[in-house]
């Protein structure tokens, strides 16, 4: 799952080498923290948060098929 998220985000940004995805397992769900370069933040979030919303929907769908719960956070 972490690899899928990394692949998606790296293909959206101008500086794919600066993409960092951290997996933080919790009690009920796993939280993925995504860090990108300063100028790429807008490309990952998108207008009115549309792109990040779609990324979250996609990741939740993949996790649901595996019987897990995940959430995606974009971190400064």
Biopython code that builds the backbone (N, CA, C, O; Angstrom):
import numpy as np
from Bio.PDB.StructureBuilder import StructureBuilder

atoms = [
    (1, "UNK", "N", (0.825, -1.190, 0.000)),
    (1, "UNK", "CA", (0.000, 0.000, 0.000)),
    (1, "UNK", "C", (0.869, 1.253, 0.000)),
    (1, "UNK", "O", (0.574, 2.226, -0.695)),
    (2, "UNK", "N", (1.936, 1.219, 0.782)),
    (2, "UNK", "CA", (2.836, 2.367, 0.837)),
    (2, "UNK", "C", (3.468, 2.614, -0.539)),
    (2, "UNK", "O", (3.640, 3.759, -0.957)),
    (3, "UNK", "N", (3.806, 1.535, -1.227)),
    (3, "UNK", "CA", (4.418, 1.656, -2.547)),
    (3, "UNK", "C", (3.441, 2.266, -3.556)),
    (3, "UNK", "O", (3.829, 3.083, -4.391)),
    (4, "UNK", "N", (2.172, 1.862, -3.470)),
    (4, "UNK", "CA", (1.147, 2.414, -4.363)),
    (4, "UNK", "C", (0.981, 3.913, -4.142)),
    (4, "UNK", "O", (0.930, 4.684, -5.100)),
    (5, "UNK", "N", (0.898, 4.320, -2.889)),
    (5, "UNK", "CA", (0.749, 5.739, -2.564)),
    (5, "UNK", "C", (1.970, 6.532, -3.036)),
    (5, "UNK", "O", (1.829, 7.621, -3.593)),
    (6, "UNK", "N", (3.146, 5.995, -2.815)),
    (6, "UNK", "CA", (4.377, 6.663, -3.255)),
    (6, "UNK", "C", (4.385, 6.820, -4.771)),
    (6, "UNK", "O", (4.742, 7.881, -5.282)),
    (7, "UNK", "N", (3.994, 5.775, -5.490)),
    (7, "UNK", "CA", (3.955, 5.813, -6.952)),
    (7, "UNK", "C", (2.988, 6.888, -7.454)),
    (7, "UNK", "O", (3.316, 7.646, -8.366)),
    (8, "UNK", "N", (1.809, 6.948, -6.860)),
    (8, "UNK", "CA", (0.803, 7.935, -7.276)),
    (8, "UNK", "C", (1.312, 9.348, -7.069)),
    (8, "UNK", "O", (1.232, 10.180, -7.973)),
    (9, "UNK", "N", (1.839, 9.625, -5.877)),
    (9, "UNK", "CA", (2.282, 10.984, -5.548)),
    (9, "UNK", "C", (3.492, 11.376, -6.390)),
    (9, "UNK", "O", (3.575, 12.515, -6.850)),
    (10, "UNK", "N", (4.427, 10.460, -6.601)),
    (10, "UNK", "CA", (5.614, 10.783, -7.393)),
    (10, "UNK", "C", (5.265, 11.155, -8.832)),
    (10, "UNK", "O", (5.974, 11.944, -9.456)),
    (11, "UNK", "N", (4.191, 10.600, -9.359)),
    (11, "UNK", "CA", (3.790, 10.924, -10.727)),
    (11, "UNK", "C", (3.012, 12.229, -10.826)),
    (11, "UNK", "O", (2.739, 12.698, -11.932)),
    (12, "UNK", "N", (2.653, 12.820, -9.701)),
    (12, "UNK", "CA", (1.934, 14.091, -9.710)),
    (12, "UNK", "C", (2.857, 15.299, -9.577)),
    (12, "UNK", "O", (2.516, 16.387, -10.040)),
    (13, "UNK", "N", (4.014, 15.124, -8.954)),
    (13, "UNK", "CA", (4.862, 16.256, -8.570)),
    (13, "UNK", "C", (6.005, 16.483, -9.552)),
    (13, "UNK", "O", (6.306, 15.632, -10.388)),
    (14, "UNK", "N", (6.644, 17.671, -9.428)),
    (14, "UNK", "CA", (7.806, 18.012, -10.250)),
    (14, "UNK", "C", (9.102, 17.438, -9.690)),
    (14, "UNK", "O", (10.054, 17.209, -10.436)),
    (15, "UNK", "N", (9.144, 17.204, -8.373)),
    (15, "UNK", "CA", (10.348, 16.696, -7.708)),
    (15, "UNK", "C", (10.046, 15.356, -7.035)),
    (15, "UNK", "O", (9.884, 15.298, -5.816)),
    (16, "UNK", "N", (9.968, 14.270, -7.828)),
    (16, "UNK", "CA", (9.600, 12.972, -7.249)),
    (16, "UNK", "C", (10.615, 12.425, -6.254)),
    (16, "UNK", "O", (10.270, 11.596, -5.412)),
    (17, "UNK", "N", (11.873, 12.884, -6.342)),
    (17, "UNK", "CA", (12.885, 12.406, -5.410)),
    (17, "UNK", "C", (12.677, 12.947, -3.997)),
    (17, "UNK", "O", (13.257, 12.413, -3.051)),
    (18, "UNK", "N", (11.870, 13.986, -3.830)),
    (18, "UNK", "CA", (11.625, 14.579, -2.514)),
    (18, "UNK", "C", (10.326, 14.080, -1.884)),
    (18, "UNK", "O", (9.909, 14.598, -0.847)),
    (19, "UNK", "N", (9.687, 13.094, -2.486)),
    (19, "UNK", "CA", (8.459, 12.527, -1.924)),
    (19, "UNK", "C", (8.828, 11.534, -0.828)),
    (19, "UNK", "O", (9.679, 10.665, -1.017)),
    (20, "UNK", "N", (8.174, 11.681, 0.317)),
    (20, "UNK", "CA", (8.405, 10.787, 1.446)),
    (20, "UNK", "C", (7.059, 10.339, 1.995)),
    (20, "UNK", "O", (6.200, 11.168, 2.295)),
    (21, "UNK", "N", (6.875, 9.035, 2.127)),
    (21, "UNK", "CA", (5.648, 8.477, 2.691)),
    (21, "UNK", "C", (6.023, 7.689, 3.941)),
    (21, "UNK", "O", (6.827, 6.759, 3.887)),
    (22, "UNK", "N", (5.428, 8.078, 5.067)),
    (22, "UNK", "CA", (5.690, 7.415, 6.342)),
    (22, "UNK", "C", (4.445, 6.652, 6.770)),
    (22, "UNK", "O", (3.341, 7.196, 6.763)),
    (23, "UNK", "N", (4.626, 5.400, 7.138)),
    (23, "UNK", "CA", (3.522, 4.554, 7.585)),
    (23, "UNK", "C", (3.494, 4.541, 9.108)),
    (23, "UNK", "O", (4.471, 4.148, 9.745)),
    (24, "UNK", "N", (2.375, 4.971, 9.694)),
    (24, "UNK", "CA", (2.216, 5.019, 11.145)),
    (24, "UNK", "C", (1.069, 4.090, 11.549)),
    (24, "UNK", "O", (-0.092, 4.496, 11.507)),
    (25, "UNK", "N", (1.375, 2.858, 11.938)),
    (25, "UNK", "CA", (0.298, 1.942, 12.329)),
    (25, "UNK", "C", (-0.343, 2.377, 13.639)),
    (25, "UNK", "O", (0.352, 2.757, 14.581)),
    (26, "UNK", "N", (-1.646, 2.323, 13.695)),
    (26, "UNK", "CA", (-2.389, 2.695, 14.889)),
    (26, "UNK", "C", (-3.227, 1.532, 15.377)),
    (26, "UNK", "O", (-3.090, 0.410, 14.889)),
    (27, "UNK", "N", (-4.085, 1.795, 16.328)),
    (27, "UNK", "CA", (-4.919, 0.749, 16.908)),
    (27, "UNK", "C", (-5.920, 0.206, 15.887)),
    (27, "UNK", "O", (-6.005, -1.004, 15.680)),
    (28, "UNK", "N", (-6.672, 1.099, 15.253)),
    (28, "UNK", "CA", (-7.709, 0.648, 14.328)),
    (28, "UNK", "C", (-7.372, 0.852, 12.877)),
    (28, "UNK", "O", (-7.924, 0.175, 12.010)),
    (29, "UNK", "N", (-6.457, 1.792, 12.589)),
    (29, "UNK", "CA", (-6.141, 2.084, 11.198)),
    (29, "UNK", "C", (-4.690, 2.494, 11.045)),
    (29, "UNK", "O", (-4.019, 2.844, 12.015)),
    (30, "UNK", "N", (-4.222, 2.445, 9.821)),
    (30, "UNK", "CA", (-2.867, 2.863, 9.491)),
    (30, "UNK", "C", (-2.937, 4.246, 8.865)),
    (30, "UNK", "O", (-3.747, 4.491, 7.970)),
    (31, "UNK", "N", (-2.086, 5.147, 9.338)),
    (31, "UNK", "CA", (-2.038, 6.511, 8.812)),
    (31, "UNK", "C", (-0.783, 6.643, 7.949)),
    (31, "UNK", "O", (0.324, 6.326, 8.385)),
    (32, "UNK", "N", (-0.976, 7.113, 6.732)),
    (32, "UNK", "CA", (0.148, 7.376, 5.835)),
    (32, "UNK", "C", (0.362, 8.880, 5.776)),
    (32, "UNK", "O", (-0.537, 9.628, 5.389)),
    (33, "UNK", "N", (1.561, 9.321, 6.162)),
    (33, "UNK", "CA", (1.911, 10.746, 6.126)),
    (33, "UNK", "C", (2.750, 10.995, 4.882)),
    (33, "UNK", "O", (3.800, 10.379, 4.697)),
    (34, "UNK", "N", (2.283, 11.900, 4.030)),
    (34, "UNK", "CA", (2.963, 12.213, 2.772)),
    (34, "UNK", "C", (3.626, 13.570, 2.894)),
    (34, "UNK", "O", (2.998, 14.559, 3.273)),
    (35, "UNK", "N", (4.906, 13.598, 2.565)),
    (35, "UNK", "CA", (5.658, 14.860, 2.545)),
    (35, "UNK", "C", (6.202, 15.069, 1.136)),
    (35, "UNK", "O", (6.756, 14.153, 0.528)),
    (36, "UNK", "N", (6.035, 16.295, 0.624)),
    (36, "UNK", "CA", (6.532, 16.638, -0.712)),
    (36, "UNK", "C", (7.286, 17.956, -0.623)),
    (36, "UNK", "O", (7.273, 18.619, 0.414)),
    (37, "UNK", "N", (7.944, 18.332, -1.717)),
    (37, "UNK", "CA", (8.658, 19.604, -1.773)),
    (37, "UNK", "C", (7.667, 20.762, -1.613)),
    (37, "UNK", "O", (6.480, 20.617, -1.904)),
    (38, "UNK", "N", (8.155, 21.880, -1.159)),
    (38, "UNK", "CA", (7.313, 23.052, -0.882)),
    (38, "UNK", "C", (6.465, 23.471, -2.083)),
    (38, "UNK", "O", (5.279, 23.764, -1.927)),
    (39, "UNK", "N", (7.051, 23.502, -3.262)),
    (39, "UNK", "CA", (6.330, 23.931, -4.448)),
    (39, "UNK", "C", (5.354, 22.901, -4.996)),
    (39, "UNK", "O", (4.494, 23.237, -5.811)),
    (40, "UNK", "N", (5.473, 21.660, -4.563)),
    (40, "UNK", "CA", (4.617, 20.585, -5.068)),
    (40, "UNK", "C", (3.375, 20.354, -4.223)),
    (40, "UNK", "O", (2.531, 19.535, -4.588)),
    (41, "UNK", "N", (3.245, 21.045, -3.118)),
    (41, "UNK", "CA", (2.118, 20.842, -2.211)),
    (41, "UNK", "C", (0.783, 21.078, -2.934)),
    (41, "UNK", "O", (-0.161, 20.308, -2.760)),
    (42, "UNK", "N", (0.709, 22.123, -3.727)),
    (42, "UNK", "CA", (-0.523, 22.442, -4.444)),
    (42, "UNK", "C", (-0.901, 21.391, -5.473)),
    (42, "UNK", "O", (-2.083, 21.160, -5.725)),
    (43, "UNK", "N", (0.098, 20.755, -6.069)),
    (43, "UNK", "CA", (-0.188, 19.730, -7.073)),
    (43, "UNK", "C", (-0.775, 18.478, -6.440)),
    (43, "UNK", "O", (-1.590, 17.790, -7.056)),
    (44, "UNK", "N", (-0.371, 18.185, -5.232)),
    (44, "UNK", "CA", (-0.895, 16.993, -4.548)),
    (44, "UNK", "C", (-2.288, 17.272, -3.989)),
    (44, "UNK", "O", (-3.155, 16.399, -4.009)),
    (45, "UNK", "N", (-2.499, 18.488, -3.493)),
    (45, "UNK", "CA", (-3.803, 18.826, -2.920)),
    (45, "UNK", "C", (-4.822, 19.107, -4.017)),
    (45, "UNK", "O", (-5.952, 18.625, -3.944)),
    (46, "UNK", "N", (-4.445, 19.870, -5.022)),
    (46, "UNK", "CA", (-5.357, 20.177, -6.118)),
    (46, "UNK", "C", (-6.320, 21.300, -5.764)),
    (46, "UNK", "O", (-6.362, 21.766, -4.625)),
    (47, "UNK", "N", (-7.089, 21.724, -6.751)),
    (47, "UNK", "CA", (-8.073, 22.790, -6.520)),
    (47, "UNK", "C", (-9.166, 22.291, -5.606)),
    (47, "UNK", "O", (-9.785, 21.255, -5.847)),
    (48, "UNK", "N", (-9.387, 23.043, -4.566)),
    (48, "UNK", "CA", (-10.410, 22.733, -3.560)),
    (48, "UNK", "C", (-10.227, 21.324, -2.985)),
    (48, "UNK", "O", (-11.192, 20.705, -2.538)),
    (49, "UNK", "N", (-8.989, 20.819, -2.998)),
    (49, "UNK", "CA", (-8.687, 19.528, -2.400)),
    (49, "UNK", "C", (-9.153, 18.324, -3.188)),
    (49, "UNK", "O", (-9.272, 17.230, -2.637)),
    (50, "UNK", "N", (-9.417, 18.508, -4.464)),
    (50, "UNK", "CA", (-9.974, 17.413, -5.270)),
    (50, "UNK", "C", (-9.009, 16.253, -5.456)),
    (50, "UNK", "O", (-9.411, 15.095, -5.350)),
    (51, "UNK", "N", (-7.743, 16.546, -5.733)),
    (51, "UNK", "CA", (-6.785, 15.473, -6.004)),
    (51, "UNK", "C", (-6.526, 14.656, -4.750)),
    (51, "UNK", "O", (-6.544, 13.427, -4.808)),
    (52, "UNK", "N", (-6.288, 15.303, -3.623)),
    (52, "UNK", "CA", (-6.035, 14.559, -2.382)),
    (52, "UNK", "C", (-7.274, 13.770, -1.960)),
    (52, "UNK", "O", (-7.156, 12.694, -1.374)),
    (53, "UNK", "N", (-8.439, 14.293, -2.252)),
    (53, "UNK", "CA", (-9.670, 13.571, -1.944)),
    (53, "UNK", "C", (-9.746, 12.272, -2.749)),
    (53, "UNK", "O", (-10.110, 11.226, -2.212)),
    (54, "UNK", "N", (-9.407, 12.340, -4.024)),
    (54, "UNK", "CA", (-9.423, 11.152, -4.874)),
    (54, "UNK", "C", (-8.353, 10.145, -4.454)),
    (54, "UNK", "O", (-8.581, 8.937, -4.510)),
    (55, "UNK", "N", (-7.186, 10.640, -4.032)),
    (55, "UNK", "CA", (-6.135, 9.744, -3.538)),
    (55, "UNK", "C", (-6.635, 9.013, -2.297)),
    (55, "UNK", "O", (-6.424, 7.808, -2.159)),
    (56, "UNK", "N", (-7.295, 9.733, -1.395)),
    (56, "UNK", "CA", (-7.828, 9.105, -0.179)),
    (56, "UNK", "C", (-8.891, 8.061, -0.512)),
    (56, "UNK", "O", (-8.913, 6.991, 0.096)),
    (57, "UNK", "N", (-9.767, 8.354, -1.462)),
    (57, "UNK", "CA", (-10.805, 7.399, -1.867)),
    (57, "UNK", "C", (-10.169, 6.138, -2.445)),
    (57, "UNK", "O", (-10.583, 5.025, -2.120)),
    (58, "UNK", "N", (-9.168, 6.310, -3.298)),
    (58, "UNK", "CA", (-8.491, 5.174, -3.909)),
    (58, "UNK", "C", (-7.804, 4.306, -2.863)),
    (58, "UNK", "O", (-7.919, 3.082, -2.904)),
    (59, "UNK", "N", (-7.088, 4.929, -1.922)),
    (59, "UNK", "CA", (-6.378, 4.181, -0.892)),
    (59, "UNK", "C", (-7.347, 3.451, 0.038)),
    (59, "UNK", "O", (-7.075, 2.327, 0.461)),
    (60, "UNK", "N", (-8.470, 4.084, 0.354)),
    (60, "UNK", "CA", (-9.468, 3.422, 1.211)),
    (60, "UNK", "C", (-10.091, 2.230, 0.502)),
    (60, "UNK", "O", (-10.385, 1.218, 1.139)),
    (61, "UNK", "N", (-10.296, 2.334, -0.805)),
    (61, "UNK", "CA", (-10.862, 1.228, -1.571)),
    (61, "UNK", "C", (-9.901, 0.041, -1.602)),
    (61, "UNK", "O", (-10.324, -1.103, -1.441)),
    (62, "UNK", "N", (-8.620, 0.307, -1.807)),
    (62, "UNK", "CA", (-7.622, -0.761, -1.826)),
    (62, "UNK", "C", (-7.521, -1.399, -0.443)),
    (62, "UNK", "O", (-7.430, -2.621, -0.330)),
    (63, "UNK", "N", (-7.537, -0.587, 0.601)),
    (63, "UNK", "CA", (-7.441, -1.109, 1.969)),
    (63, "UNK", "C", (-8.663, -1.942, 2.334)),
    (63, "UNK", "O", (-8.546, -2.958, 3.019)),
    (64, "UNK", "N", (-9.819, -1.515, 1.884)),
    (64, "UNK", "CA", (-11.049, -2.231, 2.189)),
    (64, "UNK", "C", (-11.028, -3.634, 1.583)),
    (64, "UNK", "O", (-11.526, -4.582, 2.190)),
    (65, "UNK", "N", (-10.461, -3.763, 0.405)),
    (65, "UNK", "CA", (-10.349, -5.080, -0.227)),
    (65, "UNK", "C", (-9.441, -6.003, 0.571)),
    (65, "UNK", "O", (-9.588, -7.224, 0.514)),
    (66, "UNK", "N", (-8.488, -5.415, 1.326)),
    (66, "UNK", "CA", (-7.575, -6.196, 2.154)),
    (66, "UNK", "C", (-8.068, -6.314, 3.590)),
    (66, "UNK", "O", (-7.410, -6.936, 4.423)),
    (67, "UNK", "N", (-9.215, -5.726, 3.883)),
    (67, "UNK", "CA", (-9.772, -5.795, 5.224)),
    (67, "UNK", "C", (-9.088, -4.883, 6.224)),
    (67, "UNK", "O", (-9.041, -5.194, 7.414)),
    (68, "UNK", "N", (-8.561, -3.770, 5.760)),
    (68, "UNK", "CA", (-7.842, -2.826, 6.630)),
    (68, "UNK", "C", (-8.494, -1.461, 6.537)),
    (68, "UNK", "O", (-9.355, -1.219, 5.692)),
    (69, "UNK", "N", (-8.061, -0.563, 7.434)),
    (69, "UNK", "CA", (-8.497, 0.838, 7.390)),
    (69, "UNK", "C", (-7.254, 1.705, 7.290)),
    (69, "UNK", "O", (-6.267, 1.494, 7.994)),
    (70, "UNK", "N", (-7.326, 2.687, 6.398)),
    (70, "UNK", "CA", (-6.201, 3.605, 6.230)),
    (70, "UNK", "C", (-6.704, 5.032, 6.112)),
    (70, "UNK", "O", (-7.866, 5.274, 5.788)),
    (71, "UNK", "N", (-5.812, 5.966, 6.378)),
    (71, "UNK", "CA", (-6.070, 7.368, 6.101)),
    (71, "UNK", "C", (-4.776, 7.987, 5.572)),
    (71, "UNK", "O", (-3.678, 7.525, 5.884)),
    (72, "UNK", "N", (-4.923, 9.029, 4.773)),
    (72, "UNK", "CA", (-3.781, 9.687, 4.144)),
    (72, "UNK", "C", (-3.764, 11.137, 4.600)),
    (72, "UNK", "O", (-4.757, 11.851, 4.469)),
    (73, "UNK", "N", (-2.619, 11.568, 5.139)),
    (73, "UNK", "CA", (-2.436, 12.947, 5.573)),
    (73, "UNK", "C", (-1.293, 13.578, 4.781)),
    (73, "UNK", "O", (-0.242, 12.965, 4.588)),
    (74, "UNK", "N", (-1.512, 14.802, 4.329)),
    (74, "UNK", "CA", (-0.459, 15.565, 3.661)),
    (74, "UNK", "C", (0.177, 16.451, 4.718)),
    (74, "UNK", "O", (-0.500, 17.284, 5.319)),
    (75, "UNK", "N", (1.485, 16.276, 4.952)),
    (75, "UNK", "CA", (2.172, 16.969, 6.038)),
    (75, "UNK", "C", (3.138, 17.996, 5.453)),
    (75, "UNK", "O", (3.793, 17.738, 4.443)),
    (76, "UNK", "N", (3.222, 19.163, 6.097)),
    (76, "UNK", "CA", (4.160, 20.212, 5.664)),
    (76, "UNK", "C", (5.578, 19.794, 6.009)),
    (76, "UNK", "O", (6.524, 20.532, 5.733)),
]
sb = StructureBuilder()
sb.init_structure("model")
sb.init_model(0)
sb.init_chain("A")
sb.init_seg("    ")
for serial, (resi, resn, name, xyz) in enumerate(atoms, 1):
    if name == "N":
        sb.init_residue(resn, " ", resi, " ")
    sb.init_atom(name, np.array(xyz, "f"), 0.0, 1.0, " ", f" {name:<3s}", serial, name[0])
structure = sb.get_structure()
